[in-house]
Amino acid sequence: MYPTDLTESQWQYIKKTMNLKERKRKYSLLLIWNALLYVIKTGCQWRMLPNDFPKWQLVYYYYSKWSDAEDFDFLLAQLREKVRLNKGQDRDPSLGIMDSQSVKWGNNRSLNGFDGNKKVKGIKRHVVVDKNGFLLSIMVTVANVYDGKAVELLMRTLSYFLSPVKVILADGGYRGEIIDTVKRKFGYLIQVVMRSDKRKMEFKPIHKRWIVERTFSWFDNDRRLCRNYELLLENSENMVKLSAIKMLLNKI
């Protein structure tokens, strides 16, 4: 038993949502899921999975299969809806908060860039979350991609999953013509919220925008996400989705 292991109710929810069929297997799919959550939390290499789990090749096979079939996206959406309903909120959010997080590289073979503003060499996670900080959409690029340049692709990802979001709050990095472009192409209204503090030495959270910063801190609680260890950018996105799934499973 590991602290990251699924409870019986969590496993039953995953099995029902993903429509996982019962059949004779050498290893239960529950063990596969426990292995995935172990990797996310501890940050261990696939080949370093403890012997309590199935062979890493089998775990990675199911990880690739479910990610290619967009099962992680579907499960994340269902979990988010369930938690929102449990909170007495509407099933679908109408407000989103957008920002990016630069992450240092941990794999010298992966694609990377240099974020001159934050002095970080690695990748950049562009995300949209709801008012609770729950992940709505993510796109990963190299770190030198400017926020305003990546926003159109992020909005394309958001609209691909038919998100009903109407208004998206963002910082000053998303100013300019891109606001009109997003409104025209996707129907999302981007509202730029700027810091109005006159005293720069005094920290004051910006209304609503602090929520996405809290989401980034949730990501950093999982060692697999505190640096980018993935060779492919799509794997970096999937690891974030798994982290968001793990967090929401603890709230159902």
C-alpha positions in Angstrom: 0.0 0.0 0.0 1.2 3.5 -0.9 -0.4 6.8 0.1 -1.1 7.4 -3.6 -3.2 4.2 -4.0 -6.8 4.7 -5.1 -9.6 4.0 -2.6 -12.3 1.6 -3.6 -14.8 4.4 -4.3 -12.3 6.3 -6.4 -11.5 3.2 -8.4 -15.1 2.3 -9.0 -15.7 5.9 -10.3 -12.8 5.6 -12.7 -13.9 2.1 -13.9 -17.4 3.3 -14.5 -16.5 6.6 -16.2 -13.9 5.0 -18.5 -16.1 2.0 -19.1 -13.3 -0.4 -18.3 -14.5 -3.9 -19.0 -14.0 -6.8 -16.5 -12.0 -9.6 -18.0 -9.3 -12.0 -17.0 -6.0 -10.1 -16.8 -2.6 -11.0 -15.2 -2.6 -7.5 -13.6 -5.6 -5.5 -12.5 -6.2 -2.1 -14.1 -6.4 -0.8 -10.6 -2.7 -1.6 -10.2 -2.0 0.2 -13.5 -3.7 3.3 -12.2 -1.9 3.1 -8.8 1.4 3.0 -10.7 0.5 6.1 -12.8 -0.4 8.1 -9.6 2.8 6.8 -7.9 4.9 8.1 -10.9 3.1 11.5 -10.7 3.6 12.0 -7.0 7.1 10.7 -6.6 8.6 11.7 -9.9 10.3 8.3 -10.4 11.4 7.1 -13.8 9.2 4.5 -15.5 12.0 1.9 -15.3 12.3 2.6 -11.5 8.7 1.6 -10.6 8.7 -0.6 -7.5 8.2 -4.4 -7.9 4.8 -4.0 -6.2 3.5 -2.7 -9.6 3.3 -4.4 -13.0 6.3 -4.1 -15.3 6.9 -0.5 -16.4 6.4 -1.5 -20.1 2.8 -2.6 -19.3 2.1 0.6 -17.3 3.4 2.8 -20.1 1.4 0.8 -22.6 -1.8 1.7 -20.9 -0.7 5.2 -20.3 -0.1 5.7 -24.0 -3.3 3.9 -25.0 -5.5 6.1 -22.7 -3.8 9.3 -23.6 -4.1 8.6 -27.4 -7.8 7.9 -26.9 -8.2 11.1 -24.9 -9.5 9.1 -22.0 -7.6 11.4 -19.6 -9.4 14.4 -21.0 -12.8 12.7 -20.7 -12.2 11.6 -17.1 -10.9 15.0 -16.1 -14.0 16.7 -17.5 -16.3 14.2 -15.7 -14.5 14.7 -12.4 -14.6 18.4 -12.7 -18.3 18.4 -13.4 -19.0 16.1 -10.4 -16.9 18.2 -8.0 -18.5 21.4 -9.2 -22.0 20.0 -8.7 -21.0 18.8 -5.2 -20.0 22.4 -4.4 -23.5 23.6 -5.6 -22.1 25.2 -8.7 -23.2 24.8 -12.3 -22.0 21.8 -14.2 -20.0 23.9 -16.7 -18.0 27.0 -15.9 -18.7 30.4 -17.6 -15.5 32.0 -16.3 -11.9 31.0 -16.9 -8.6 32.3 -15.7 -5.6 32.0 -18.0 -1.8 32.2 -17.3 1.4 30.4 -18.1 4.1 28.7 -15.9 7.7 28.4 -17.0 9.3 25.1 -15.8 13.0 24.1 -15.7 14.1 21.2 -17.8 15.1 17.9 -16.2 15.7 16.0 -19.4 18.5 17.3 -21.7 17.1 15.5 -24.7 13.7 17.2 -24.6 12.7 20.3 -26.5 13.4 23.4 -24.5 13.7 27.2 -24.8 14.8 30.1 -22.6 12.3 32.4 -21.0 14.2 35.6 -20.8 11.7 37.2 -18.5 11.8 34.6 -15.8 15.3 33.4 -16.6 14.1 29.8 -17.0 15.4 27.2 -19.5 12.8 24.6 -20.3 9.1 24.6 -21.2 6.1 26.7 -20.6 2.7 25.4 -19.5 -0.2 27.5 -20.8 -3.4 26.8 -18.9 -7.0 27.8 -18.4 -8.7 27.0 -15.1 -12.2 27.6 -13.7 -12.9 29.7 -10.6 -12.0 26.8 -8.3 -8.6 26.4 -10.0 -9.7 23.1 -11.7 -8.0 22.5 -15.1 -10.0 23.3 -18.2 -7.3 23.3 -20.8 -3.5 23.0 -21.2 -1.0 23.4 -23.9 2.8 23.1 -23.5 5.4 24.9 -25.5 9.1 25.6 -25.2 9.8 28.4 -22.7 10.7 31.1 -25.2 7.1 31.2 -26.7 5.5 34.5 -25.7 2.1 34.2 -24.0 0.4 36.3 -26.6 1.7 34.1 -29.4 0.5 30.9 -27.7 -3.0 32.0 -26.7 -4.7 31.3 -30.0 -3.5 27.6 -29.9 -4.6 27.4 -26.3 -8.1 28.7 -27.2 -8.2 26.2 -30.0 -7.6 23.4 -27.5 -10.2 24.9 -25.2 -12.8 25.0 -27.9 -12.0 21.5 -29.1 -13.5 20.2 -25.9 -16.6 22.4 -26.4 -15.9 24.5 -23.3 -18.9 26.9 -22.6 -16.6 29.5 -21.0 -17.6 33.0 -22.0 -15.1 35.3 -20.2 -11.4 34.5 -19.6 -9.3 36.7 -17.2 -5.7 37.2 -18.0 -2.7 39.3 -17.2 -1.0 42.0 -19.3 0.9 39.5 -21.4 -2.3 38.9 -23.4 -3.0 42.5 -24.4 -3.2 43.5 -28.1 -4.9 42.4 -31.2 -5.1 38.8 -30.0 -8.1 39.7 -27.8 -10.2 40.6 -31.0 -8.8 37.6 -32.8 -9.9 35.2 -30.0 -13.4 36.9 -29.8 -13.9 36.6 -33.6 -12.6 33.0 -34.0 -13.7 31.3 -30.8 -16.3 33.6 -29.1 -14.3 33.9 -25.9 -14.0 37.4 -24.3 -10.5 37.9 -22.8 -10.5 40.5 -20.0 -7.0 41.8 -19.0 -6.7 42.4 -15.2 -3.7 44.5 -14.3 -2.1 45.1 -10.9 -3.1 48.5 -9.5 -0.8 48.5 -6.4 0.9 51.8 -6.1 3.3 50.4 -3.5 5.4 47.8 -5.3 6.9 46.5 -2.1 3.5 45.5 -0.8 2.2 42.2 -2.1 -1.5 42.0 -2.7 -3.2 39.1 -4.6 -5.0 40.2 -7.8 -8.7 39.5 -7.8 -9.5 36.1 -9.3 -6.0 35.8 -11.0 -4.5 34.4 -7.8 -6.6 31.2 -8.4 -4.5 30.1 -11.4 -1.3 30.7 -9.4 -2.6 28.4 -6.7 -3.2 25.8 -9.4 0.5 26.0 -10.4 1.4 25.4 -6.7 -0.8 22.3 -6.8 1.2 21.1 -9.8 4.5 21.7 -7.9 3.3 19.4 -5.1 3.8 16.5 -7.5 7.5 15.8 -8.1 6.9 14.7 -11.7 5.8 18.3 -12.5 8.3 20.4 -10.5 10.6 20.0 -13.5 10.0 18.8 -17.0 11.3 15.2 -17.3 9.3 14.4 -20.5 10.8 14.0 -23.9 7.7 15.0 -25.8 5.5 18.0 -25.1 2.3 16.0 -25.4 3.6 13.8 -22.5 4.2 17.0 -20.5 0.5 17.8 -21.0 -0.7 14.4 -20.1 1.3 14.4 -16.8 -0.5 17.7 -15.9 -3.8 16.1 -16.7 -3.0 13.1 -14.5 -2.0 15.5 -11.7 -5.3 17.3 -12.0 -7.2 14.0 -12.0 -5.5 12.9 -8.9 -6.4 16.1 -7.1 -10.0 15.9 -8.2 -10.3 12.3 -7.1 -9.6 13.4 -3.6 -12.5 15.8 -3.7 -15.3 13.4 -4.8 
